[in-house]
Amino acid sequence: MIKTRTWLLLLAALLLAAGLFWWLGSRRNSGSVVQVIHDGQLLREIDLSDVREPYEFVWEDDAGNRNRIRVEPGRIAVTDANCPDRLCVHQGWLSRALPPIVCLPHRLMIQWKEASP
Protein backbone atom coordinates (compact mmCIF):
# COMPACT_ATOMS: atom_id res chain seq x y z
CA MET A 1 0.00 0.00 0.00
CA ILE A 2 1.18 3.49 -0.78
CA LYS A 3 1.18 5.79 2.22
CA THR A 4 -0.64 9.11 2.32
CA ARG A 5 2.67 11.00 2.31
CA THR A 6 3.70 9.34 -0.97
CA TRP A 7 0.36 10.25 -2.58
CA LEU A 8 0.79 13.86 -1.47
CA LEU A 9 4.30 14.00 -2.94
CA LEU A 10 3.06 12.53 -6.24
CA LEU A 11 0.19 15.03 -6.36
CA ALA A 12 2.55 17.94 -5.63
CA ALA A 13 4.94 16.77 -8.38
CA LEU A 14 2.04 16.49 -10.84
CA LEU A 15 0.78 19.97 -9.99
CA LEU A 16 4.29 21.38 -10.33
CA ALA A 17 4.74 19.76 -13.75
CA ALA A 18 1.34 21.01 -14.95
CA GLY A 19 2.17 24.54 -13.75
CA LEU A 20 5.53 24.44 -15.51
CA PHE A 21 3.95 23.37 -18.82
CA TRP A 22 1.31 26.09 -18.53
CA TRP A 23 3.96 28.74 -17.77
CA LEU A 24 6.17 27.69 -20.69
CA GLY A 25 3.16 27.66 -23.03
CA SER A 26 2.03 31.13 -21.98
CA ARG A 27 5.56 32.52 -22.45
CA ARG A 28 5.76 31.09 -25.96
CA ASN A 29 2.43 32.58 -27.03
CA SER A 30 2.99 36.01 -25.47
CA GLY A 31 6.21 36.64 -27.41
CA SER A 32 5.31 35.35 -30.84
CA VAL A 33 5.51 38.62 -32.77
CA VAL A 34 8.24 38.93 -35.41
CA GLN A 35 9.33 42.03 -37.26
CA VAL A 36 10.46 42.25 -40.88
CA ILE A 37 12.88 45.17 -41.14
CA HIS A 38 14.62 46.67 -44.17
CA ASP A 39 17.48 49.11 -43.70
CA GLY A 40 16.27 49.95 -40.17
CA GLN A 41 12.65 50.59 -41.23
CA LEU A 42 9.87 48.32 -39.99
CA LEU A 43 8.10 46.77 -42.98
CA ARG A 44 5.75 44.38 -41.23
CA GLU A 45 4.91 42.89 -37.84
CA ILE A 46 3.47 39.39 -37.78
CA ASP A 47 1.98 37.65 -34.76
CA LEU A 48 2.85 34.03 -35.47
CA SER A 49 0.33 32.78 -32.91
CA ASP A 50 -2.48 34.30 -35.04
CA VAL A 51 -1.40 32.58 -38.27
CA ARG A 52 -3.85 29.79 -39.17
CA GLU A 53 -2.92 29.07 -42.79
CA PRO A 54 0.58 29.20 -44.32
CA TYR A 55 1.25 32.04 -46.73
CA GLU A 56 4.14 33.70 -48.54
CA PHE A 57 4.96 37.23 -49.49
CA VAL A 58 7.76 38.76 -51.53
CA TRP A 59 9.77 41.78 -50.49
CA GLU A 60 11.38 43.60 -53.41
CA ASP A 61 13.03 47.00 -53.73
CA ASP A 62 13.53 49.31 -56.70
CA ALA A 63 16.97 47.83 -57.39
CA GLY A 64 15.51 44.35 -57.95
CA ASN A 65 16.64 42.84 -54.64
CA ARG A 66 14.10 40.19 -53.70
CA ASN A 67 13.35 37.87 -50.77
CA ARG A 68 10.46 35.38 -50.59
CA ILE A 69 9.27 34.94 -46.99
CA ARG A 70 7.15 31.97 -45.85
CA VAL A 71 4.92 32.33 -42.79
CA GLU A 72 3.41 29.30 -41.07
CA PRO A 73 1.69 28.89 -37.72
CA GLY A 74 4.41 29.60 -35.14
CA ARG A 75 7.33 30.03 -37.56
CA ILE A 76 8.80 32.11 -40.38
CA ALA A 77 11.65 31.68 -42.89
CA VAL A 78 13.20 33.17 -46.01
CA THR A 79 12.65 30.52 -48.66
CA ASP A 80 14.19 32.22 -51.68
CA ALA A 81 16.39 35.24 -52.40
CA ASN A 82 18.32 36.60 -55.35
CA CYS A 83 21.32 37.68 -53.27
CA PRO A 84 24.71 36.15 -54.20
CA ASP A 85 25.28 34.00 -51.09
CA ARG A 86 21.68 33.09 -50.12
CA LEU A 87 22.74 32.73 -46.47
CA CYS A 88 19.34 34.03 -45.38
CA VAL A 89 17.69 31.04 -47.08
CA HIS A 90 20.11 28.59 -45.47
CA GLN A 91 19.38 29.96 -41.98
CA GLY A 92 16.08 28.06 -42.03
CA TRP A 93 13.15 28.73 -39.70
CA LEU A 94 13.47 31.51 -37.16
CA SER A 95 13.87 30.16 -33.65
CA ARG A 96 14.14 31.98 -30.35
CA ALA A 97 17.33 30.06 -29.66
CA LEU A 98 19.00 31.44 -32.78
CA PRO A 99 19.92 34.95 -33.91
CA PRO A 100 17.60 36.76 -36.34
CA ILE A 101 17.46 35.89 -40.02
CA VAL A 102 19.61 38.44 -41.85
CA CYS A 103 20.17 39.10 -45.54
CA LEU A 104 23.15 41.47 -45.53
CA PRO A 105 23.26 42.17 -49.29
CA HIS A 106 19.60 43.28 -49.20
CA ARG A 107 19.77 44.85 -45.69
CA LEU A 108 16.74 42.76 -44.64
CA MET A 109 16.24 41.27 -41.17
CA ILE A 110 13.55 39.15 -39.51
CA GLN A 111 13.70 39.21 -35.72
CA TRP A 112 11.56 38.57 -32.65
CA LYS A 113 9.92 41.75 -31.39
CA GLU A 114 11.49 43.02 -28.20
CA ALA A 115 9.25 42.77 -25.15
CA SER A 116 7.81 46.06 -23.93
CA PRO A 117 8.98 47.16 -20.47
Secondary structure as UniProt FT lines:
FT   HELIX           4..30
FT   STRAND          33..38
FT   TURN            39..40
FT   STRAND          41..47
FT   HELIX           48..50
FT   STRAND          55..60
FT   TURN            62..63
FT   STRAND          66..72
FT   TURN            73..74
FT   STRAND          75..81
FT   HELIX           87..90
FT   TURN            96..97
FT   STRAND          101..103
FT   TURN            104..107
FT   STRAND          108..112
//
